[in-house]
Amino acid sequence: MAGGTVQLVGLEKDFGDFRAVKGIDLGIEGGEFFSLLGPSGCGKTTTLRMIAGFEEPTRGQILLDGQDVAHLSPHKRPVNTVFQSYALFPFLTVWDNVAFGLKYTNATKAETKTKVNEALALVQMGDKSHSKPLNLSGGQQQRVALARALVLGPKVLLLDEPLGALDAKLRKALQIELKALQERIGITFIYVTHDQEEALTMSDRLAVMSNGLVEQLGTPTSVYQEPATAYVADFLGVSNLLDVEVLGPDGDGMSVRLGDITLLASQGSVRQVGPARAVLRPERIQLLPHGETGPNRVPGMVERLVYLGSTTQVLVRLAAGTSVQAMVPNTGDALPWQQGTPVSVLLPPEALRLLPISA
């Protein structure tokens, strides 16, 4: 389906003296799976509700395919919304739930039948068309809610944490299904979530939000591997945040001091001498035999091992006094460490990313 571009220009929303959204500028391409990611109270749901028309912006524009719809009522916008509570009518069958919105259009009975059957087939619920919602599982109800939203042919589908009420295993399965569905139908999805895994798994791009602002915008890979601020690094996934002192340039990177140890950090935009934050993902840390020396190797001692199934989280206290965590893949072999084991900790230069202390 053509169209479905969304552009937010200087978007703000005030509730009395409180500004929930503080001037958002971003563009979403047609056919893109875009996520708004952040903790409760960051402004992501308020932003989604303004796009849907359930909240009117205090200032700014909402452009859908170039038309400013900021002050149009919801039914006049080519968008539809799926909520965490699916709000299905319990007294109607699945078929009638999906057909409900078409009663308020000019669709004929034949057109309604065709559209509803197509929508149910799209979400693989055609065999449940005569069932009532209370007889369906949570995942099946979610599919019916999707079909009900899609049957009206929106250019943009808004999803407000629609997987939040499901158990973890089903949620993981439906993340893959939802992304595959979006790719098949080709319309724009704007997805609100506080779940980092959902955003990383499904999004073409995402915006990490904090206090009504967009902290960083980019692909899942770029935002995860190249966080622009300590907030983004800490919120998206698990990070080790180290307080370091930047000493100056050293080849292609910067020389930094962690306690009494000098390290090389080759990532990040910090080029000035002084305090900074070094970000390091746990999966990039390597644990080596005690006494092994070389660049970016720091003595440490294992404090705790936490078995997580596919990985083991190893908490290590460095000689500098800072604790870091490493993630070690489960290869089936017994790990050579236990609480109190001395180790040498490799902090790879290419994995150390410097951020300004204010970030």
One Martini backbone bead per residue (centre of mass of N, CA, C, O) as a GRO file, in nm:
protein
  359
    1MET     BB    1   0.095   0.037   0.024
    2ALA     BB    2   0.071   0.351  -0.020
    3GLY     BB    3   0.225   0.536   0.196
    4GLY     BB    4   0.256   0.625   0.550
    5THR     BB    5   0.376   0.886   0.624
    6VAL     BB    6   0.554   1.034   0.909
    7GLN     BB    7   0.550   1.369   1.066
    8LEU     BB    8   0.719   1.532   1.329
    9VAL     BB    9   0.665   1.881   1.439
   10GLY     BB   10   0.718   2.020   1.727
   11LEU     BB   11   0.603   1.820   1.941
   12GLU     BB   12   0.350   1.899   2.194
   13LYS     BB   13   0.251   1.828   2.551
   14ASP     BB   14   0.015   1.953   2.782
   15PHE     BB   15  -0.053   1.913   3.147
   16GLY     BB   16  -0.076   2.192   3.229
   17ASP     BB   17   0.245   2.227   3.374
   18PHE     BB   18   0.297   1.963   3.217
   19ARG     BB   19   0.550   1.831   2.994
   20ALA     BB   20   0.538   1.535   2.811
   21VAL     BB   21   0.608   1.680   2.533
   22LYS     BB   22   0.930   1.847   2.397
   23GLY     BB   23   0.983   1.848   2.087
   24ILE     BB   24   0.927   1.656   1.824
   25ASP     BB   25   1.154   1.530   1.561
   26LEU     BB   26   1.023   1.308   1.305
   27GLY     BB   27   1.060   1.040   1.062
   28ILE     BB   28   0.833   0.813   0.884
   29GLU     BB   29   0.823   0.563   0.674
   30GLY     BB   30   0.681   0.391   0.444
   31GLY     BB   31   0.670   0.062   0.568
   32GLU     BB   32   0.760   0.101   0.860
   33PHE     BB   33   0.915  -0.025   1.155
   34PHE     BB   34   0.834   0.168   1.440
   35SER     BB   35   0.982   0.261   1.756
   36LEU     BB   36   0.883   0.346   2.090
   37LEU     BB   37   1.127   0.380   2.348
   38GLY     BB   38   1.056   0.342   2.705
   39PRO     BB   39   0.968   0.441   2.994
   40SER     BB   40   0.766   0.532   3.213
   41GLY     BB   41   0.691   0.875   3.133
   42CYS     BB   42   0.841   0.958   2.844
   43GLY     BB   43   0.595   0.996   2.599
   44LYS     BB   44   0.511   0.763   2.399
   45THR     BB   45   0.198   0.737   2.433
   46THR     BB   46   0.128   1.031   2.382
   47THR     BB   47   0.235   1.034   2.095
   48LEU     BB   48   0.049   0.814   1.984
   49ARG     BB   49  -0.221   0.958   2.060
   50MET     BB   50  -0.171   1.197   1.869
   51ILE     BB   51  -0.165   1.035   1.607
   52ALA     BB   52  -0.458   0.911   1.655
   53GLY     BB   53  -0.643   1.156   1.818
   54PHE     BB   54  -0.674   1.137   2.147
   55GLU     BB   55  -0.469   1.376   2.133
   56GLU     BB   56  -0.397   1.717   2.151
   57PRO     BB   57  -0.183   1.927   2.058
   58THR     BB   58  -0.025   2.213   2.169
   59ARG     BB   59   0.213   2.167   1.959
   60GLY     BB   60   0.242   2.122   1.627
   61GLN     BB   61   0.292   1.849   1.390
   62ILE     BB   62   0.097   1.601   1.187
   63LEU     BB   63   0.217   1.417   0.916
   64LEU     BB   64   0.016   1.256   0.663
   65ASP     BB   65   0.123   1.260   0.367
   66GLY     BB   66   0.152   1.594   0.426
   67GLN     BB   67  -0.088   1.605   0.627
   68ASP     BB   68  -0.236   1.792   0.872
   69VAL     BB   69  -0.381   1.607   1.170
   70ALA     BB   70  -0.370   1.735   1.462
   71HIS     BB   71  -0.706   1.838   1.445
   72LEU     BB   72  -0.820   1.566   1.388
   73SER     BB   73  -1.020   1.323   1.404
   74PRO     BB   74  -0.974   0.990   1.416
   75HIS     BB   75  -1.181   0.904   1.172
   76LYS     BB   76  -1.004   1.106   0.965
   77ARG     BB   77  -0.778   0.897   0.985
   78PRO     BB   78  -0.535   0.662   0.836
   79VAL     BB   79  -0.582   0.505   1.125
   80ASN     BB   80  -0.496   0.249   1.369
   81THR     BB   81  -0.556   0.068   1.688
   82VAL     BB   82  -0.360  -0.128   1.923
   83PHE     BB   83  -0.406  -0.263   2.233
   84GLN     BB   84  -0.340  -0.426   2.520
   85SER     BB   85  -0.641  -0.405   2.540
   86TYR     BB   86  -0.842  -0.543   2.299
   87ALA     BB   87  -1.156  -0.485   2.318
   88LEU     BB   88  -1.348  -0.717   2.287
   89PHE     BB   89  -1.651  -0.853   2.210
   90PRO     BB   90  -1.787  -1.111   2.395
   91PHE     BB   91  -2.080  -1.139   2.226
   92LEU     BB   92  -1.898  -1.173   1.980
   93THR     BB   93  -1.766  -1.287   1.723
   94VAL     BB   94  -1.489  -1.282   1.548
   95TRP     BB   95  -1.620  -1.186   1.286
   96ASP     BB   96  -1.786  -0.948   1.415
   97ASN     BB   97  -1.549  -0.794   1.532
   98VAL     BB   98  -1.410  -0.737   1.257
   99ALA     BB   99  -1.680  -0.607   1.119
  100PHE     BB  100  -1.770  -0.362   1.288
  101GLY     BB  101  -1.627  -0.112   1.143
  102LEU     BB  102  -1.782  -0.155   0.857
  103LYS     BB  103  -2.061  -0.030   0.938
  104TYR     BB  104  -1.922   0.280   0.900
  105THR     BB  105  -1.930   0.220   0.602
  106ASN     BB  106  -1.974   0.151   0.239
  107ALA     BB  107  -1.985  -0.144   0.271
  108THR     BB  108  -2.080  -0.424   0.154
  109LYS     BB  109  -2.155  -0.744   0.218
  110ALA     BB  110  -1.946  -0.858   0.022
  111GLU     BB  111  -1.708  -0.682   0.112
  112THR     BB  112  -1.711  -0.762   0.407
  113LYS     BB  113  -1.660  -1.063   0.369
  114THR     BB  114  -1.391  -1.036   0.223
  115LYS     BB  115  -1.233  -0.863   0.430
  116VAL     BB  116  -1.262  -1.047   0.678
  117ASN     BB  117  -1.141  -1.306   0.558
  118GLU     BB  118  -0.868  -1.177   0.489
  119ALA     BB  119  -0.792  -1.086   0.778
  120LEU     BB  120  -0.806  -1.370   0.910
  121ALA     BB  121  -0.597  -1.502   0.723
  122LEU     BB  122  -0.357  -1.314   0.792
  123VAL     BB  123  -0.384  -1.421   1.117
  124GLN     BB  124  -0.480  -1.721   1.135
  125MET     BB  125  -0.836  -1.714   1.205
  126GLY     BB  126  -1.054  -1.861   1.021
  127ASP     BB  127  -1.125  -2.116   1.223
  128LYS     BB  128  -1.245  -1.881   1.451
  129SER     BB  129  -1.501  -1.712   1.353
  130HIS     BB  130  -1.726  -1.855   1.569
  131SER     BB  131  -1.589  -1.754   1.806
  132LYS     BB  132  -1.527  -1.646   2.123
  133PRO     BB  133  -1.305  -1.464   2.299
  134LEU     BB  134  -1.318  -1.644   2.571
  135ASN     BB  135  -1.210  -1.906   2.383
  136LEU     BB  136  -0.937  -1.761   2.374
  137SER     BB  137  -0.633  -1.685   2.359
  138GLY     BB  138  -0.418  -1.430   2.386
  139GLY     BB  139  -0.296  -1.462   2.100
  140GLN     BB  140  -0.570  -1.476   1.950
  141GLN     BB  141  -0.679  -1.202   2.040
  142GLN     BB  142  -0.453  -1.039   1.909
  143ARG     BB  143  -0.523  -1.121   1.617
  144VAL     BB  144  -0.807  -1.004   1.614
  145ALA     BB  145  -0.726  -0.711   1.670
  146LEU     BB  146  -0.561  -0.686   1.412
  147ALA     BB  147  -0.786  -0.748   1.211
  148ARG     BB  148  -0.974  -0.512   1.296
  149ALA     BB  149  -0.762  -0.294   1.211
  150LEU     BB  150  -0.700  -0.395   0.905
  151VAL     BB  151  -0.987  -0.400   0.760
  152LEU     BB  152  -0.978  -0.070   0.707
  153GLY     BB  153  -0.708   0.015   0.563
  154PRO     BB  154  -0.462   0.137   0.686
  155LYS     BB  155  -0.160   0.324   0.665
  156VAL     BB  156  -0.156   0.319   0.988
  157LEU     BB  157  -0.025   0.130   1.264
  158LEU     BB  158  -0.105   0.132   1.607
  159LEU     BB  159   0.100   0.012   1.894
  160ASP     BB  160   0.015  -0.047   2.245
  161GLU     BB  161   0.152  -0.288   2.393
  162PRO     BB  162   0.017  -0.578   2.272
  163LEU     BB  163   0.220  -0.797   2.446
  164GLY     BB  164   0.211  -0.736   2.764
  165ALA     BB  165  -0.009  -0.980   2.856
  166LEU     BB  166   0.194  -1.192   2.785
  167ASP     BB  167   0.386  -1.440   2.782
  168ALA     BB  168   0.713  -1.483   2.710
  169LYS     BB  169   0.699  -1.703   2.488
  170LEU     BB  170   0.469  -1.578   2.318
  171ARG     BB  171   0.599  -1.304   2.273
  172LYS     BB  172   0.835  -1.405   2.101
  173ALA     BB  173   0.665  -1.534   1.874
  174LEU     BB  174   0.498  -1.266   1.802
  175GLN     BB  175   0.726  -1.091   1.709
  176ILE     BB  176   0.778  -1.246   1.448
  177GLU     BB  177   0.491  -1.238   1.333
  178LEU     BB  178   0.453  -0.928   1.324
  179LYS     BB  179   0.684  -0.867   1.129
  180ALA     BB  180   0.586  -1.052   0.899
  181LEU     BB  181   0.316  -0.909   0.861
  182GLN     BB  182   0.423  -0.627   0.791
  183GLU     BB  183   0.579  -0.722   0.536
  184ARG     BB  184   0.330  -0.828   0.378
  185ILE     BB  185   0.146  -0.555   0.386
  186GLY     BB  186   0.330  -0.273   0.397
  187ILE     BB  187   0.274  -0.106   0.643
  188THR     BB  188   0.273   0.119   0.890
  189PHE     BB  189   0.447   0.081   1.201
  190ILE     BB  190   0.368   0.193   1.539
  191TYR     BB  191   0.561   0.115   1.832
  192VAL     BB  192   0.497   0.065   2.176
  193THR     BB  193   0.767   0.033   2.426
  194HIS     BB  194   0.971  -0.109   2.712
  195ASP     BB  195   1.087  -0.342   2.537
  196GLN     BB  196   1.387  -0.409   2.407
  197GLU     BB  197   1.347  -0.672   2.248
  198GLU     BB  198   1.116  -0.581   2.072
  199ALA     BB  199   1.263  -0.347   1.932
  200LEU     BB  200   1.504  -0.515   1.818
  201THR     BB  201   1.340  -0.739   1.663
  202MET     BB  202   1.125  -0.546   1.477
  203SER     BB  203   1.280  -0.299   1.395
  204ASP     BB  204   1.404  -0.068   1.171
  205ARG     BB  205   1.338   0.163   1.378
  206LEU     BB  206   1.427   0.381   1.664
  207ALA     BB  207   1.310   0.558   1.963
  208VAL     BB  208   1.465   0.692   2.237
  209MET     BB  209   1.304   0.783   2.541
  210SER     BB  210   1.312   1.094   2.755
  211ASN     BB  211   1.138   1.327   2.900
  212GLY     BB  212   0.990   1.395   2.607
  213LEU     BB  213   1.242   1.284   2.446
  214VAL     BB  214   1.481   1.221   2.199
  215GLU     BB  215   1.783   1.059   2.238
  216GLN     BB  216   1.757   0.833   1.997
  217LEU     BB  217   1.810   0.758   1.640
  218GLY     BB  218   1.768   0.427   1.483
  219THR     BB  219   1.890   0.143   1.451
  220PRO     BB  220   1.933  -0.123   1.643
  221THR     BB  221   2.237  -0.151   1.591
  222SER     BB  222   2.327   0.146   1.634
  223VAL     BB  223   2.206   0.191   1.920
  224TYR     BB  224   2.350  -0.046   2.060
  225GLN     BB  225   2.657   0.005   1.954
  226GLU     BB  226   2.596   0.350   1.942
  227PRO     BB  227   2.559   0.517   2.192
  228ALA     BB  228   2.505   0.862   2.276
  229THR     BB  229   2.427   0.780   2.573
  230ALA     BB  230   2.406   0.658   2.888
  231TYR     BB  231   2.106   0.609   2.882
  232VAL     BB  232   2.095   0.429   2.632
  233ALA     BB  233   2.301   0.218   2.725
  234ASP     BB  234   2.134   0.138   2.986
  235PHE     BB  235   1.849   0.076   2.856
  236LEU     BB  236   1.979  -0.077   2.604
  237GLY     BB  237   2.032  -0.316   2.769
  238VAL     BB  238   2.356  -0.410   2.880
  239SER     BB  239   2.589  -0.216   3.084
  240ASN     BB  240   2.911  -0.085   3.123
  241LEU     BB  241   2.989   0.186   3.346
  242LEU     BB  242   3.278   0.393   3.327
  243ASP     BB  243   3.498   0.584   3.511
  244VAL     BB  244   3.708   0.814   3.339
  245GLU     BB  245   4.029   0.937   3.214
  246VAL     BB  246   4.125   1.150   2.975
  247LEU     BB  247   4.452   1.190   2.817
  248GLY     BB  248   4.444   1.124   2.498
  249PRO     BB  249   4.570   1.059   2.213
  250ASP     BB  250   4.592   0.712   2.049
  251GLY     BB  251   4.596   0.703   1.755
  252ASP     BB  252   4.262   0.590   1.687
  253GLY     BB  253   4.238   0.684   1.987
  254MET     BB  254   4.202   0.683   2.346
  255SER     BB  255   4.349   0.764   2.639
  256VAL     BB  256   4.280   0.595   2.952
  257ARG     BB  257   4.183   0.603   3.303
  258LEU     BB  258   4.156   0.318   3.535
  259GLY     BB  259   4.270   0.425   3.785
  260ASP     BB  260   4.599   0.280   3.735
  261ILE     BB  261   4.491   0.218   3.441
  262THR     BB  262   4.569   0.196   3.099
  263LEU     BB  263   4.363   0.266   2.815
  264LEU     BB  264   4.199   0.183   2.505
  265ALA     BB  265   3.973   0.392   2.309
  266SER     BB  266   3.795   0.368   1.978
  267GLN     BB  267   3.520   0.487   2.077
  268GLY     BB  268   3.367   0.775   2.006
  269SER     BB  269   3.357   1.151   2.054
  270VAL     BB  270   3.575   1.186   2.258
  271ARG     BB  271   3.861   1.445   2.274
  272GLN     BB  272   3.879   1.541   2.559
  273VAL     BB  273   4.020   1.619   2.843
  274GLY     BB  274   3.891   1.410   3.101
  275PRO     BB  275   3.604   1.326   3.206
  276ALA     BB  276   3.431   1.003   3.154
  277ARG     BB  277   3.247   0.756   2.976
  278ALA     BB  278   3.254   0.399   2.963
  279VAL     BB  279   3.130   0.166   2.727
  280LEU     BB  280   3.038  -0.191   2.793
  281ARG     BB  281   2.958  -0.485   2.679
  282PRO     BB  282   2.940  -0.800   2.818
  283GLU     BB  283   3.000  -0.969   2.545
  284ARG     BB  284   3.299  -0.822   2.507
  285ILE     BB  285   3.411  -0.961   2.739
  286GLN     BB  286   3.720  -1.112   2.856
  287LEU     BB  287   3.827  -1.411   3.017
  288LEU     BB  288   4.140  -1.466   3.167
  289PRO     BB  289   4.411  -1.569   3.287
  290HIS     BB  290   4.592  -1.523   3.545
  291GLY     BB  291   4.855  -1.289   3.449
  292GLU     BB  292   4.768  -1.182   3.192
  293THR     BB  293   4.917  -0.974   2.956
  294GLY     BB  294   4.831  -0.650   2.815
  295PRO     BB  295   4.632  -0.481   2.642
  296ASN     BB  296   4.347  -0.414   2.822
  297ARG     BB  297   4.438  -0.552   3.095
  298VAL     BB  298   4.263  -0.655   3.399
  299PRO     BB  299   4.254  -0.715   3.710
  300GLY     BB  300   4.058  -0.978   3.882
  301MET     BB  301   3.748  -1.091   4.058
  302VAL     BB  302   3.526  -1.325   4.123
  303GLU     BB  303   3.194  -1.288   4.267
  304ARG     BB  304   2.980  -1.407   4.042
  305LEU     BB  305   2.748  -1.664   3.925
  306VAL     BB  306   2.490  -1.660   3.660
  307TYR     BB  307   2.256  -1.874   3.547
  308LEU     BB  308   2.080  -1.841   3.205
  309GLY     BB  309   2.158  -2.088   3.009
  310SER     BB  310   2.288  -1.956   2.736
  311THR     BB  311   2.420  -1.803   2.981
  312THR     BB  312   2.678  -1.646   3.187
  313GLN     BB  313   2.698  -1.441   3.461
  314VAL     BB  314   2.995  -1.244   3.531
  315LEU     BB  315   3.115  -1.110   3.826
  316VAL     BB  316   3.363  -0.843   3.839
  317ARG     BB  317   3.640  -0.724   4.023
  318LEU     BB  318   3.842  -0.477   3.986
  319ALA     BB  319   4.136  -0.328   4.080
  320ALA     BB  320   3.990  -0.037   4.063
  321GLY     BB  321   3.687  -0.123   4.208
  322THR     BB  322   3.523  -0.212   3.971
  323SER     BB  323   3.228  -0.346   3.847
  324VAL     BB  324   3.166  -0.619   3.620
  325GLN     BB  325   3.000  -0.771   3.336
  326ALA     BB  326   2.984  -1.096   3.192
  327MET     BB  327   2.914  -1.286   2.891
  328VAL     BB  328   2.886  -1.645   2.869
  329PRO     BB  329   2.862  -1.887   2.665
  330ASN     BB  330   2.697  -2.192   2.611
  331THR     BB  331   2.903  -2.493   2.534
  332GLY     BB  332   2.894  -2.732   2.776
  333ASP     BB  333   3.116  -2.632   2.946
  334ALA     BB  334   3.294  -2.589   3.211
  335LEU     BB  335   3.372  -2.347   3.418
  336PRO     BB  336   3.686  -2.203   3.555
  337TRP     BB  337   3.498  -2.058   3.768
  338GLN     BB  338   3.470  -1.892   4.087
  339GLN     BB  339   3.440  -1.770   4.374
  340GLY     BB  340   3.760  -1.595   4.385
  341THR     BB  341   3.868  -1.594   4.106
  342PRO     BB  342   4.136  -1.509   3.934
  343VAL     BB  343   4.171  -1.259   3.669
  344SER     BB  344   4.179  -1.154   3.330
  345VAL     BB  345   4.058  -0.848   3.181
  346LEU     BB  346   3.923  -0.788   2.864
  347LEU     BB  347   3.907  -0.453   2.712
  348PRO     BB  348   3.826  -0.379   2.419
  349PRO     BB  349   3.883  -0.104   2.230
  350GLU     BB  350   3.635  -0.153   2.020
  351ALA     BB  351   3.426  -0.165   2.288
  352LEU     BB  352   3.511   0.119   2.378
  353ARG     BB  353   3.290   0.388   2.472
  354LEU     BB  354   3.286   0.733   2.463
  355LEU     BB  355   3.133   0.962   2.697
  356PRO     BB  356   3.005   1.215   2.820
  357ILE     BB  357   2.944   1.296   3.145
  358SER     BB  358   2.659   1.436   3.084
  359ALA     BB  359   2.538   1.158   2.950
   0.00000   0.00000   0.00000
